Amino acid sequence: MASEIRNKDIWQEGRMKIDWVRHNMPLLNGLEAEFRQEKPFEGLKIALSVHLEAKTAYLCEVLAAGGAQMYVTGSNPLSTQDDVAAALDHEGLNVFAWYGATSGDYKRHIRKVLEAGPNIIIDDGGDLVSLMHSEFQHLIPGVIGGCEETTTGILRLQSMNRARTLLFPMMLVNNADCKHLFDNRYGTGQSVWTGINRTTNLIVAGKTVVVAGYGWCGKGVAMRAKGQGANVIVTEVDPVKAMEAMMDGFRVMKMSQAAPLGDVFVTVTGCMGVITEPDFLKMKDGAICCNAGHFDVEVDVAALKKMAVEASPARQNIMGYKLENGNTIYILAEGRLVNLAAGDGHPAEIMDMSFAIQALSAKFLVENRSEISRVPGNMVNEVPKSIDLEVARRELASWGCEIDTLTPEQRRYLYGN
């Protein structure tokens, strides 16, 4: 199967990017060496749909080192980096993705990786799993299982599982401590503001930043905004998270109350319709809106386009929409993931932990395929605590950090054995 990429000739630029992150991802370095020896994926096909940039590419190469035939696509039309896709193609991997893919291109590329008949699926947002169930059910008997990277994807899986329509086991990678505690909080917190800052070239200090959603990602975004000197408002629908935001020192209110106050709005909810037409009408002239949730449905850009009397690009990845009241609202990266559509995503060291969880979870599926339930309604699986702890131990070792261990007496005191 021939790759479908934009330009094969730019592979050297992509190779440099991959080599750079490789030097900063010690966990995947170690797994790559082990996988070359053990070949846990020998004879298996892995379909992967994750934001296709350098860190993801290195994960693909680690899985390939373990014997997997890789079929790779991106999980967002604006996060694919064409030079990275070319570098993977140059290494012999099967790649179907390019930057700026239309909706038709995007779905065709997903179909391409599924047509290969994968044994393992690594998904980010649930599009691979969804399409496998709707169009490729005849290939499901060959699927050992899969791994899901994001909160949004997990919500989709849990909905399918409750409806008993999920037909193969999935590992909930995002629920692992070494994923969401670090990737969602520190990774999202840093990469979102890297994307905003380099796209707008504006100061954050002194501005009012409205963060919609105070889950782990929202906590990270709010924390980094505060660290840059912003006045932070949080909007929430969960009363417990709203209390937590208040006790962390942030103002909490409804979006309708925050709309006239904010200079920069960041949605991090995973839900649709977070910022809508009434909110746009209340916003200041020059207000900036962006999204850090998986899909481009949190900021209602379609409604804003209909409201606008004029639309024009203000800067790369910034579109201005002038309303009848004379105010202009700016949207970053089309309302798609601002940290990837207008940046390079999470830092390499953060994704090292997340992708180590992915790789070890895929290995777990292969090694335990006969023990894992395939009963409809019981298809979602938490990452074993042993994998979480193994990743944490490896990470600490890479930092040169040693920690205490319980003595036998302490263990008996705590656990009775």
C-alpha positions in Angstrom: 0.0 0.0 0.0 1.6 3.3 -1.1 1.6 6.2 1.2 -0.5 9.3 0.5 1.4 12.3 1.6 1.9 15.8 0.3 5.6 15.9 -0.6 8.1 13.1 -0.3 11.1 15.3 -1.0 11.0 17.2 2.3 11.8 14.1 4.5 15.1 15.4 5.7 13.5 18.4 7.5 11.1 15.9 9.2 14.0 13.6 10.1 15.7 16.5 11.9 12.6 17.1 14.0 12.2 13.5 14.9 15.9 13.2 15.8 15.6 16.2 18.1 12.7 14.9 20.1 14.3 11.4 20.1 17.2 12.9 22.1 14.7 14.2 24.7 12.5 11.1 25.1 14.5 8.7 27.2 11.5 6.4 28.0 10.8 5.7 24.4 14.6 5.3 23.8 14.6 2.5 26.4 11.5 0.9 25.0 12.9 1.1 21.4 15.9 -0.9 22.5 13.8 -3.5 24.4 11.3 -3.8 21.5 14.1 -4.4 19.0 15.2 -7.4 21.1 11.7 -8.8 22.1 9.7 -8.0 18.9 6.3 -7.9 20.8 4.4 -6.8 17.7 6.0 -9.2 15.2 3.6 -10.0 12.4 1.0 -7.5 13.6 -0.5 -4.4 12.0 -1.0 -1.2 14.0 -3.3 1.5 12.8 -2.5 4.9 14.5 -4.4 8.2 14.4 -2.6 10.7 16.6 -1.6 14.3 15.8 1.1 13.6 13.3 4.2 15.6 14.4 7.7 14.6 15.5 6.9 13.0 18.8 4.1 10.9 17.4 6.5 9.9 14.6 9.0 8.7 17.1 6.3 6.5 18.8 5.6 5.1 15.4 9.2 4.2 14.9 9.4 2.6 18.3 6.4 0.4 17.5 7.9 -0.5 14.2 11.1 -1.5 16.0 9.0 -3.9 17.9 8.0 -5.6 14.6 4.8 -3.8 13.8 3.7 -2.9 10.3 2.6 0.7 10.9 -0.3 2.4 9.1 -0.4 6.0 10.2 -2.7 9.0 9.8 -3.3 12.2 11.7 -6.1 13.0 14.1 -6.5 16.7 13.1 -6.3 18.3 9.6 -4.2 21.2 10.9 -1.8 19.4 13.2 -0.1 17.1 10.6 3.4 18.3 9.6 4.1 17.3 6.0 7.9 17.0 6.5 7.4 14.6 9.4 4.9 12.5 7.3 7.6 12.4 4.6 10.2 11.2 7.0 8.1 8.3 8.2 7.3 7.4 4.6 11.1 7.5 3.9 11.6 5.0 6.7 9.1 2.6 5.0 6.1 3.3 7.2 2.6 3.6 5.5 1.5 7.2 6.0 -1.8 8.8 4.9 -2.0 12.4 6.0 -1.3 16.0 5.1 -1.6 19.4 6.5 -4.9 21.2 5.7 -6.8 18.0 4.8 -10.4 18.6 3.7 -13.1 16.6 5.5 -13.0 14.2 2.5 -9.3 13.8 2.6 -9.3 13.2 6.4 -11.9 10.5 6.2 -10.2 8.9 3.2 -6.9 8.8 5.1 -8.6 7.1 8.1 -10.2 4.6 5.8 -6.8 3.8 4.2 -5.2 2.8 7.6 -8.3 0.7 8.5 -8.3 -1.1 5.1 -5.0 -2.7 6.0 -6.9 -4.8 8.6 -5.2 -3.7 11.8 -4.7 -5.9 14.9 -4.0 -3.0 17.2 -5.6 0.5 17.1 -4.0 3.6 18.7 -6.5 6.4 18.6 -6.7 10.1 19.6 -10.3 11.2 19.8 -12.1 8.1 18.7 -12.3 8.6 14.9 -10.5 5.3 14.0 -12.6 3.2 16.4 -15.9 4.9 15.3 -15.2 4.3 11.6 -14.0 0.7 12.2 -17.4 0.0 13.8 -19.5 1.8 11.1 -17.7 0.8 7.9 -15.2 -2.0 8.6 -17.1 -4.3 11.0 -15.9 -7.3 8.8 -12.4 -6.6 10.0 -13.2 -6.4 13.7 -12.5 -10.1 14.4 -8.9 -9.4 13.6 -8.6 -6.6 16.1 -6.9 -7.6 19.4 -7.8 -4.2 20.9 -6.8 -0.6 21.1 -5.6 2.4 23.1 -7.3 5.8 23.4 -5.2 8.9 24.1 -7.7 11.6 25.1 -10.6 12.5 27.4 -12.9 13.1 24.4 -12.1 9.8 22.9 -12.7 8.0 26.2 -16.1 9.7 26.6 -17.0 8.3 23.1 -15.8 4.8 24.1 -17.7 4.8 27.3 -20.9 5.8 25.5 -20.4 2.9 23.0 -19.6 0.5 25.8 -22.8 1.4 27.7 -24.8 0.9 24.5 -23.0 -2.5 24.1 -21.8 -1.4 20.6 -18.1 -1.4 21.3 -16.9 -4.7 19.9 -13.2 -5.0 20.9 -11.3 -4.1 24.1 -9.9 -0.6 24.5 -7.3 0.7 27.0 -8.2 4.1 28.5 -4.7 5.5 28.3 -5.8 9.1 29.2 -6.9 7.8 32.6 -3.4 6.6 33.6 -1.8 8.8 36.2 1.4 9.2 34.2 -0.7 10.5 31.3 -3.4 12.9 32.6 -1.6 14.2 35.6 1.3 15.4 33.5 0.3 15.5 29.8 -3.1 17.2 30.5 -1.9 19.6 33.2 1.7 20.5 32.4 1.7 19.6 28.7 -1.5 21.4 27.8 -0.7 24.3 30.1 2.6 25.0 28.4 1.8 24.1 24.8 -1.5 26.1 24.7 0.2 29.3 25.8 3.2 28.6 23.5 0.6 28.4 20.6 -1.2 31.5 21.7 1.9 33.6 22.4 3.7 32.9 19.2 0.5 33.2 17.1 -0.6 36.5 18.6 2.7 38.0 19.7 0.8 39.9 22.4 1.5 40.2 26.1 -0.5 38.1 28.6 0.3 40.1 31.8 -2.5 42.4 32.8 -5.1 40.8 30.5 -8.2 39.0 31.6 -8.1 35.3 30.5 -11.3 33.2 30.6 -10.7 29.5 30.9 -13.7 27.4 30.1 -13.4 24.0 32.0 -11.4 23.2 35.1 -10.4 19.6 34.4 -6.8 18.7 34.3 -6.2 20.5 31.1 -8.1 23.6 32.3 -6.1 23.6 35.5 -2.9 23.7 33.5 -4.1 26.5 31.2 -5.3 28.6 34.1 -2.1 28.0 36.1 0.2 29.1 33.2 -2.0 32.1 32.5 -1.7 33.2 36.1 2.0 32.6 35.9 2.2 35.1 33.0 0.4 37.7 35.0 -3.1 37.3 33.7 -6.3 37.9 35.7 -8.0 34.5 35.3 -11.7 33.7 35.3 -12.9 30.1 35.2 -16.3 28.9 33.9 -17.5 25.5 34.9 -20.6 23.3 34.9 -19.3 21.0 37.7 -19.8 22.5 41.1 -16.9 20.6 42.7 -14.5 21.8 40.0 -15.9 25.3 40.4 -15.1 25.2 44.1 -11.6 23.9 43.4 -11.0 26.8 41.0 -12.2 29.3 43.5 -9.9 27.8 46.2 -7.0 27.9 43.7 -7.6 31.7 43.7 -9.6 32.2 40.5 -12.8 34.0 39.9 -15.6 31.7 38.9 -18.7 32.7 37.0 -21.0 31.9 34.1 -19.8 32.4 30.5 -22.5 35.0 30.0 -20.9 37.0 32.9 -17.4 36.4 31.8 -18.0 37.3 28.1 -17.8 41.1 28.6 -14.7 40.9 30.8 -12.4 38.6 28.9 -9.5 39.6 26.6 -8.6 36.0 25.8 -10.9 33.0 25.9 -9.6 29.4 26.0 -12.1 26.5 25.9 -10.9 23.2 27.4 -14.1 21.3 28.0 -14.5 18.5 25.4 -18.1 19.7 25.0 -19.8 21.6 22.2 -21.3 25.1 22.3 -19.3 26.5 25.1 -18.9 30.0 23.5 -21.9 30.9 21.3 -23.7 33.8 19.6 -24.9 35.6 22.7 -21.4 35.5 24.2 -19.8 36.9 21.0 -22.3 39.8 21.1 -21.1 40.7 24.7 -17.4 40.5 24.0 -15.0 43.4 23.8 -13.7 44.7 20.5 -10.5 42.7 19.8 -11.4 39.7 22.1 -9.5 36.6 21.1 -11.0 33.1 21.2 -9.3 29.8 20.9 -9.9 26.1 21.7 -7.7 23.5 23.5 -10.3 20.7 23.4 -10.1 17.9 20.9 -12.8 18.9 18.4 -13.5 22.3 16.8 -17.0 22.6 18.4 -16.4 24.4 21.6 -16.2 27.9 20.1 -19.1 28.2 17.7 -17.1 29.5 14.8 -19.9 28.6 12.4 -22.3 30.9 14.2 -19.7 33.7 14.3 -19.2 33.4 10.6 -23.0 33.9 10.0 -23.1 36.9 12.4 -20.1 38.6 10.8 -20.6 41.5 8.4 -16.9 41.2 7.4 -14.2 38.5 7.8 -10.5 38.9 7.1 -7.2 37.3 8.1 -5.4 39.4 10.7 -2.2 37.3 10.9 -1.3 33.7 10.1 -3.7 31.4 12.0 -5.8 34.4 13.1 -9.1 35.3 11.5 -11.0 38.4 12.4 -14.8 38.6 12.3 -16.4 42.1 12.4 -19.9 42.2 13.9 -22.8 44.6 13.3 -22.0 46.4 16.6 -18.6 47.3 15.2 -16.6 44.9 17.4 -14.1 42.4 15.9 -13.7 39.0 17.4 -10.5 37.0 16.6 -10.4 33.3 16.2 -7.1 31.4 16.4 -6.5 28.3 14.3 -10.1 28.0 13.1 -11.2 27.0 16.6 -9.2 23.8 16.3 -6.6 22.7 18.9 -4.5 25.9 19.3 -1.5 24.1 20.7 -1.2 21.8 17.7 -2.9 23.7 14.9 -0.8 26.8 15.8 2.1 25.1 17.5 4.1 21.9 17.9 2.0 20.4 20.7 3.2 19.2 24.1 6.9 19.3 25.1 8.8 16.1 24.1 9.5 15.1 27.8 5.7 15.2 28.5 4.8 13.1 25.4 7.6 10.7 26.3 5.5 9.6 29.4 2.2 9.6 27.5 3.6 7.6 24.6 5.4 5.2 26.9 2.0 4.4 28.4 0.6 3.9 24.8 3.4 1.6 23.8 3.3 -0.5 27.0 -0.5 -0.7 26.8 -0.4 -2.0 23.3 2.1 -4.6 24.4 -0.2 -5.5 27.3 -3.0 -6.1 24.9 -0.9 -8.4 22.8 0.4 -10.4 25.8 -2.9 -10.7 27.5 -5.3 -11.1 24.5 -6.8 -14.3 25.8 -7.5 -12.9 29.3 -9.1 -9.6 28.3 -12.9 -9.5 28.1 -14.5 -9.3 24.7 -18.0 -9.3 26.1 -20.1 -6.3 24.9 -20.7 -3.9 27.7 -17.3 -4.8 29.3 -14.9 -3.6 26.7 -13.2 -0.6 28.4 -10.1 -1.3 30.4 -8.0 0.9 32.7 -4.3 0.8 32.2 -2.8 -1.6 34.8 -1.3 0.2 37.8 1.9 -1.8 37.2 2.4 0.0 33.8 1.8 3.4 35.5 4.4 2.6 38.2 6.9 1.3 35.7 6.7 4.5 33.6 7.1 6.6 36.8 10.1 4.6 37.9 11.7 4.9 34.5 11.1 8.6 34.4 12.6 9.2 37.8 15.6 7.1 36.9 16.1 9.3 33.7 16.2 12.3 36.0 18.7 10.7 38.3 16.2 10.7 41.1 16.0 8.0 43.8 13.1 7.6 46.2 12.5 5.6 49.4 10.9 2.2 49.5 8.8 0.7 52.3 10.5 -1.6 54.7 8.8 -4.9 55.4 7.7 -3.6 58.7 6.2 -0.5 57.1 4.4 -2.6 54.5 2.9 -4.8 57.2 1.8 -1.7 59.2 0.1 -0.2 56.2 -1.3 -3.2 54.4 -1.2 -6.0 57.0 1.1 -8.3 54.9 
